């Protein structure tokens, strides 16, 4: 359940970034969802392989559908990945805006 709230927050966070730099909002929102789910899957597979190699008998009793320390670590790693890519995109968009000052010139005289 907490993962769903994180997904919603990541979507809105990226959509706000896209809106600020006049990009398509839902493209970047879906990118945030993809980064979060991809990181969760990568962490889950990595942890499963680690447990399988170190203690193969424990795989029969594994159930991480609830709230556990492994889930919290996975959430934190996924949030860090989403934030890291956000910062990379933000810096990229800022550099693009510096190279295109004509966008601001075109806005002069337009009324909202």
MOVENSUL-V475967 format. One line per field, one symbol per residue. ss: DSSP state (A for helix, B for strand, O for the rest). psi: psi as a letter, one per 40 degrees, with the letter a starting at -180 (. if undefined). A space follows every 10 residues. Layout:
ss=???
psi=???
This chain:
ss=OAAAAAAAAA AAAAAAAAAA OOOOAAAAAA AAAAAAAAAA AAAAAAAAAA AAAAOAAAAA AOOOOOOOAA AAAAAAAAAA AAAAAAAAAA AAAAAAAAAO OAAAAAAOOO OO
psi=dddddddddd dddddddddd efihdddddd dddddddddd dddddddddd ddddgddedd ehgfeahidd dddddddddd dddddddddd ddddddddeg edddddeheh i.
